[in-house]
Amino acid sequence: MDWIRRATETLTLESDAIRDLIPKVGDGFIATGKLLLEMKGRVVITGIGKSAIIAQKLVATFNSTGTPGLFMHAADAIHGDLGLVQHDDLVICISKSGNSPEIKALVPLLKNRKIQLIGMVGNAESYLAQHSDLILDTTVSKEACPLDLAPTSSTAAQMAMGDALATCLMEARGFEAADFALMHPGGALGKRLHTRLQDVLQADHSPTVAYDANLKHVVLKMSSGRCGATAVQRDDKVVGIITDGDLRRALENGLGTDAHASQLMNPEPKTMPHDALAIRAFQLMEKHSISQIVVMEGERYAGIVHLHDILREGIF
């Protein structure tokens, strides 16, 4: 068994199948997108077999990106679940052959109720294609399966076509990260989208020293703050930061025990507003190879967030 050869052929065939969709994105795709954008109900996505699994995934994608969706298994639909489809809904039926018995039974029921039907189909001559209001052509030349039987290239094409619709709708709606966050409140992803600096700022992480504070006072403040740094203020304004690294470098450069905060500090501390996303602070720290961010609430100094404060939140 040549594992590399077989895997390479599979990936090549599936990527070719997706690439071949590009010329098929035309008027039918645009019309489908506009219907989804303007619909008053939900998009109900249905299918049978592997296409039903793709339908479930696409429903999840649509729901999380601002297009309300519902999954309906084609076999269950003709045994009672057709009641899920309401008058203002739109149905996308996914099928490779377009001629499955369940599809042939479902389509007339939808048409009798005047439900708009989009066929995502891999056979332009099929029953589904001929009876759909619009067609999304996902025809593939060959399955990646060695027997050219198991749905592989065809399901990859179906998923890609659905994702293309979802991303177009996101852009058309002006769907932004804040909207995405509302749909994903849980897990690491949700924490990245929701957690702000004010949420991770520790109550005792607001050490500050005066511009002319002596070395002993600086060290005591840095220790009491437990964040390896202290802000330096002058006339109630943050004018610098002193970190463990700043202190060590200053002493290595010959400053003695009579040094003052103004001689030890970095006069250009990295600051962020208290309502900034914690992930943005992490990215800033990573970019500048630092471990602390000075947090501001308007013009007021709010405290210091350490890299470890963010990591403890479990956003990675």
N, C-alpha and C positions, 0 to 999 in steps of 0.2 A: 504494500500500500504506500503510494507516494503522497503523503499528507500535504506537503507544500504545493504540489501540482494541483491536487484537488481543491484545496482552499483557495489558491490563486484563481483557478477557473471559476469557482463559485463567486468570488468577490468581483471578478471582471465581468461576468455575465449580469450580476445584479447592478453593478454600477453602470453598465451599458444600457440596461433596461431603464434606469432612472434618467440617464442622459437623453435617451430617445424620447422621453416625454416632452422635452423642451419645444420641439416643433408642434406638438399637439396642444400646447397652451395657447388658445385662441379665443374666438368669440364665445364659444360655449363656456369656457372657464370664466371669462369676464362677466357674462350674464349670470352665471351661478354665484359669483362673488357679490354682485349687486343685489341679487335676491336675498342672500344671507345677510347682507348689510341692512337691508330695508325690512326684513321680515318682522312681524309683530309677535310671532310665537317662538318656537324652538326648532332647531334642526334635529330631526330624528334620523339616525343613521342605522341602517339595517344590513344584514347579509346572512350567509349560511356558511358553515364550515370555517375555514381559515379566514375568509373574508369577514366573518362575524367578529373574529378576534381583532382584526384591523379596525373594524367599526368601533369596537369598544375603546381602543387606543385613541382614535380620532375624536370621539366624544369627549374623552378626558382632556385632550389638547384644546378643543374648542371651548370647553367650560372654563379652563384655566386662563384663557386668553381673551375672554370677553364675549364669546358667542355661546349662548345657552344651548346645550345639546342633551340628547337623550338616546340611549341605546335600546334597540328593539330587535330581538332575534327573529329572523324571517320565519322560522318554523313556529315559534311561539305566537307570532303575529296572527297567523291563520287559525290559531286555537284560543283566541281570546285577548291577546295582548295588543291587538290593533286599536283597542280603546285608548291606548297611550297617545295616539295621534289625534291632535285637536285641529279645528278648522284653520287656524292661522299658522299651523306648523308647515314645515317643508321637509320632505323625505329625500335622503340620499341612499340609494340602494347600491351596495358594492357586490360585484360578482365578476369572476373571470369569464365564465362561459355565457352568462346572461340567459341561460336556458334551464336552470335548475327547476325542478317541479315546484319547490316552495316559492321561488321567485315568480313563476308563471301563475301561481295561485294568488300571490299577494298583489301583484301589479293591478289587476282589474278592480280589486277591492279599493285600492287607493284612488284609481281613476274615477270610480263611481262616486266617490266622496269629494271629487274635484280637488284633491290634494296635489300640489305641485311635486313632481317627481324628477329627480336628477339621477341618472344612471352612471355610476362609475364602473365602467364595463370594459372587458378585454376582448370583446367580439362585437364589432360594429354592425354585424348582420343578425345579431341575436334578438330574441323576443324582448328582452329588457331595453336594448338600444332602440328598437323600433317603437316602443311604447312610452319612452321617457320624454319629458318636456325638453330636457337638456341632457347632453352627454359629456362626460369627462372620460376621454379615451385613455385607458391604461393598458392597451394591447402590448404584449411583449413577444419577441420573436422566439424565445426559448427559455424554458425554466432552467435554473441553475442545478436542479436535481439531475444526477447522472442518467436517470431514466426519462427525463423531461416530463415528469408526472407530478411530483410533490410541489405545491405552490411555494415558490421561493422568489424568483424574479418578479412574478406577478404580484405577490404580496408586498415586496419592496416598492414596486411602482405605485401600488394603491396607497401605501403609507406616505410616500413622498408627495403624491398629488394632494392628499389631504393636508399634509403639513404646509404645502405651498399655499393652499386656500387659507389656512389659519393665519399664516404670517402676513398675507396680503390684507386680511381683515384687521389684523392688529394695527397695521400701518394706516389703513383707511380710517380706523376709529381714533387714531391718535393714542392707542393703548400704550401706557408708559410703565416704568418700573413701579411706581406707586400703586397703579392699578393691579399689576401682577402680584404685588405684596399682599393685597387684600385677599387674593385667591389662594395664597400659599402661607398661611400663618404658622404652620407647624414645621418641626424638624430644623436641620441646619440651614436649609434654604430660607425658611421663614425667618429665622433669626438674622440672617444676613440682610434681609429686606426690611426688617422691623427694628432691630436693636440699634439704639442711638447712643451717643456718648454719655448723655445724661443718665442712661439706664445702667451703664457700667462704672460710672464715676463713684469711687468709694467716699464715704462721708469724711474719712480722715486723710484723704488724699488732696489736701489743699494747702500744702506748706508754702509759706512766703517769707522772704526776708527783705529788709530795706536795702536800698542801693549801696549804702555805706556800712552795712553790717560786717562785723569782723568774722574771721575764719571759724572761730569756735562756735559762734551763733549759727553760722551757715551749716556746719556739720551737725549740730544738734537738731536743726530744723529738718535737714535731709533724713536724719534717723527717725524723727518723730512722725514724719509723713509716710514712711514705709513705702515710698515709690521710687527711691533712688534719685530724687531730684527735688529742687525747690524753685519756685518762681521768684524773680527779683522785681520789686516794685519801687516806683519813684513817683511821688505825688499821686498815689492810688492808681497808677497805670503800670501794666506789665512791661518791663523794659528788657527782660532777659530771663534766661533759665540757667541753673547750675545743675549738672548731672554728675553722677559718680565719675564718669569719664572726663568731664571738664575739670573737676577737682584734681584728679590724678595727673592729667596733662599739665595743669598749672604748676603743681608741686614739682613735677619732673623738669619743668622749664625754669626752676629756680625761685619761684615765689615762696616767701617764708611764712611763718605763722602770723605775721602782722598784715597779711593780705586781706583785702576787703572784697565784698561781693562784686563790686564793679570791675575788679581785676580778674575775677574768676569766671564770670558769666559769659554765656553765648548771647550776644545782643540781638540775635535774630532767631528767636525760638519759633518752632512750628506750632501754629495755633489753629484751632478749628472751633466753630460754634457748638454749643452744647447739644443742639438738635441734629447735628450731622450724623450720618450713618457710621456705626462703629467699623464696618468693613472698609469705608473710605479712609478712616484714620489708620487702620492696619496697612492699607496700601501705601499711604503716605510714609508711614514708618519704614516699610519695606524699601520704598524707593530711595529714602535718604539714610538708610541704615541707622535708625535711631530707635529708642525704646519708649520714649515719652512724648505725649502731645499735651500742650497747654490748652485747656478747655475754657472758652469764654462764653458768657451769657450777655450778649450785647457788648457793652464796654467793660463789664464787670468780670473779674477773674473768678472762675468757678472751681478750678482745681486742675489736677494733672491725672491723665489716664496713662497707665503703663501698658505695654504690650501684653503682659500676662493677664491684665484685667479683661482684655478682649478675648484672649484665648480661653479663659475660664468659662466664657459664655457659651462655648461649644458651637461657634458659627462655622467651624471647619470640620 
